[in-house]
Amino acid sequence: MIKKIAIIGGGNIGKAIALGLVQTRQFSSASIIVTRRKLSLISDLAEKGIEISDDNPYAVTKSDLIILAVRPMQVKALLEEIGNYINPETQILASLVPSVSIAEIRNIVGNEIAVMRMMPNLAISVKESMTLLSAESNNREELKDVQSVFNELGKTLIIDDELIPAATVLGSCGIAFFLRTIRAISQGGIQIGFHAEQAQLIASQTSKGAATLLIDSGNHPEKEIDKVTTPRGITIAGLNEMDHRGLNSALIKGIMTSYNEINNLLNNK
Ligand SMILES: NC(=O)c1ccc[n+]([C@@H]2O[C@H](COP(=O)([O-])OP(=O)(O)OC[C@H]3O[C@@H](n4cnc5c(N)ncnc54)[C@H](OP(=O)(O)O)[C@@H]3O)[C@@H](O)[C@H]2O)c1
């Protein structure tokens, strides 16, 4: 049972996870500890009652789940620092670092420790993350324990480890893709008469509504689109113009470009 969580690396995503966790019923601020070297940059977490520290071994020994939320080049030194403090009998190590494999982590911390990888996104701070998780077959039990924590913070999916780079692009980068789409729609909204903040609210809530329609029904997007597109109507005219201008193609090509980038990184390590 995971009761205490250490987040090693209180940057963008580490902080977002801490902020999400304190909104769950399962975890209070007292059950979370976040570390980074420049502590003053996470004093806002301390104000919420979350323990902050620059002492990684201390944070590790206090926790059941240790989440690594640092950049790739920081992983090796960090694992060398904390590896000996992890108890393989009771603790789980979960890495958010897309370019470091489970095998590479095990090379440093040893084979006995339960290691998994996960890919959340920034919406974890509002409990709306899409979190993809993977582990080797001998750590399936621990994976389920970690999944139950992240189920409280949005949706989760267990995937094959080889899909983690793709998960990074679709889920983690995906937040930025949707935000940019919302911004573009807001800009259109301003041009047809709304103030910027009104346009953003309309675009954001409409996008949330579209996503909720699909998540709740499991329907294909076109099934819902068919309900909006009356023959010779205004919606189909706009949609077809967007398609003529390459909306679908631009999004797919963007995803492929990000995917190629992450594969280049992995191949040139
Ligand atoms: N951002 C996202 O949405 C997202 C989503 C999924 C996965 N990820 C992955 O998560 C990792 C972190 O991403 P990020 O965007 O949060 O990066 P970030 O904002 O740069 O955060 C990294 C944090 O690690 C801390 N750090 C570095 N060395 C440390 C050490 N030895 N001990 C403790 N803390 C240390 C840094 O703070 P100090 O310099 O003060 O120590 C910094 O706050 C990356 O590998 C990224 O690919 C990110």
The ligand as an SDF file (V2000), in Angstrom:
LIG
                    3D

 48 52  0  0  0  0  0  0  0  0999 V2000
    6.9670   18.7540  -18.2050 N   0  0  0  0  0  0  0  0  0  0  0  0
    6.1210   17.7640  -18.5250 C   0  0  0  0  0  0  0  0  0  0  0  0
    4.9540   17.9870  -18.8470 O   0  0  0  0  0  0  0  0  0  0  0  0
    6.5950   16.3280  -18.4820 C   0  0  0  0  0  0  0  0  0  0  0  0
    5.6550   15.2950  -18.6570 C   0  0  0  0  0  0  0  0  0  0  0  0
    6.1070   13.9710  -18.5770 C   0  0  0  0  0  0  0  0  0  0  0  0
    7.4510   13.6850  -18.3310 C   0  0  0  0  0  0  0  0  0  0  0  0
    8.3180   14.7030  -18.1910 N   0  0  0  0  0  0  0  0  0  0  0  0
    9.7410   14.3890  -17.9110 C   0  0  0  0  0  0  0  0  0  0  0  0
    9.9640   14.6990  -16.5430 O   0  0  0  0  0  0  0  0  0  0  0  0
   11.2970   15.1760  -16.3580 C   0  0  0  0  0  0  0  0  0  0  0  0
   11.2370   16.5730  -15.7280 C   0  0  0  0  0  0  0  0  0  0  0  0
   10.6090   17.4740  -16.6290 O   0  0  0  0  0  0  0  0  0  0  0  0
   10.2640   18.9710  -16.1950 P   0  0  0  0  0  0  0  0  0  0  0  0
    9.5870   19.5860  -17.3450 O   0  0  0  0  0  0  0  0  0  0  0  0
    9.5660   18.9580  -14.8720 O   0  0  0  0  0  0  0  0  0  0  0  0
   11.7360   19.5570  -16.0410 O   0  0  0  0  0  0  0  0  0  0  0  0
   12.2280   20.7080  -15.0650 P   0  0  0  0  0  0  0  0  0  0  0  0
   11.1630   21.7240  -14.8860 O   0  0  0  0  0  0  0  0  0  0  0  0
   13.5700   21.1170  -15.5450 O   0  0  0  0  0  0  0  0  0  0  0  0
   12.3900   19.9370  -13.6640 O   0  0  0  0  0  0  0  0  0  0  0  0
   13.4900   19.1600  -13.3260 C   0  0  0  0  0  0  0  0  0  0  0  0
   13.7370   19.4100  -11.8490 C   0  0  0  0  0  0  0  0  0  0  0  0
   14.7130   18.5170  -11.3640 O   0  0  0  0  0  0  0  0  0  0  0  0
   15.4020   19.2080  -10.3150 C   0  0  0  0  0  0  0  0  0  0  0  0
   16.6610   18.5150  -10.0940 N   0  0  0  0  0  0  0  0  0  0  0  0
   17.7140   18.4210  -10.9070 C   0  0  0  0  0  0  0  0  0  0  0  0
   18.6940   17.7030  -10.3200 N   0  0  0  0  0  0  0  0  0  0  0  0
   18.2280   17.3500   -9.1070 C   0  0  0  0  0  0  0  0  0  0  0  0
   18.7760   16.6120   -8.0280 C   0  0  0  0  0  0  0  0  0  0  0  0
   20.0060   16.1000   -8.0800 N   0  0  0  0  0  0  0  0  0  0  0  0
   18.0140   16.4260   -6.9390 N   0  0  0  0  0  0  0  0  0  0  0  0
   16.7670   16.9390   -6.8680 C   0  0  0  0  0  0  0  0  0  0  0  0
   16.1930   17.6530   -7.8600 N   0  0  0  0  0  0  0  0  0  0  0  0
   16.9280   17.8500   -8.9520 C   0  0  0  0  0  0  0  0  0  0  0  0
   15.5640   20.6210  -10.8620 C   0  0  0  0  0  0  0  0  0  0  0  0
   15.6540   21.5750   -9.8220 O   0  0  0  0  0  0  0  0  0  0  0  0
   17.0610   22.0850   -9.2350 P   0  0  0  0  0  0  0  0  0  0  0  0
   17.8870   22.5050  -10.3980 O   0  0  0  0  0  0  0  0  0  0  0  0
   16.6630   23.1960   -8.3120 O   0  0  0  0  0  0  0  0  0  0  0  0
   17.6260   20.9180   -8.5110 O   0  0  0  0  0  0  0  0  0  0  0  0
   14.2360   20.8280  -11.5610 C   0  0  0  0  0  0  0  0  0  0  0  0
   13.2920   21.4500  -10.7210 O   0  0  0  0  0  0  0  0  0  0  0  0
   11.9460   15.1770  -17.7420 C   0  0  0  0  0  0  0  0  0  0  0  0
   12.7100   14.0070  -17.8910 O   0  0  0  0  0  0  0  0  0  0  0  0
   10.7630   15.2140  -18.6860 C   0  0  0  0  0  0  0  0  0  0  0  0
   11.0430   14.6440  -19.9360 O   0  0  0  0  0  0  0  0  0  0  0  0
    7.9390   16.0260  -18.2380 C   0  0  0  0  0  0  0  0  0  0  0  0
  1  2  1  0
  2  3  2  0
  2  4  1  0
  4  5  1  0
  4 48  2  0
  5  6  2  0
  6  7  1  0
  7  8  2  0
  8  9  1  0
  8 48  1  0
  9 10  1  0
  9 46  1  0
 10 11  1  0
 11 12  1  0
 11 44  1  0
 12 13  1  0
 13 14  1  0
 14 15  2  0
 14 16  1  0
 14 17  1  0
 17 18  1  0
 18 19  2  0
 18 20  1  0
 18 21  1  0
 21 22  1  0
 22 23  1  0
 23 24  1  0
 23 42  1  0
 24 25  1  0
 25 26  1  0
 25 36  1  0
 26 27  1  0
 26 35  1  0
 27 28  2  0
 28 29  1  0
 29 30  1  0
 29 35  2  0
 30 31  1  0
 30 32  2  0
 32 33  1  0
 33 34  2  0
 34 35  1  0
 36 37  1  0
 36 42  1  0
 37 38  1  0
 38 39  2  0
 38 40  1  0
 38 41  1  0
 42 43  1  0
 44 45  1  0
 44 46  1  0
 46 47  1  0
M  CHG  2   8   1  16  -1
M  END
$$$$
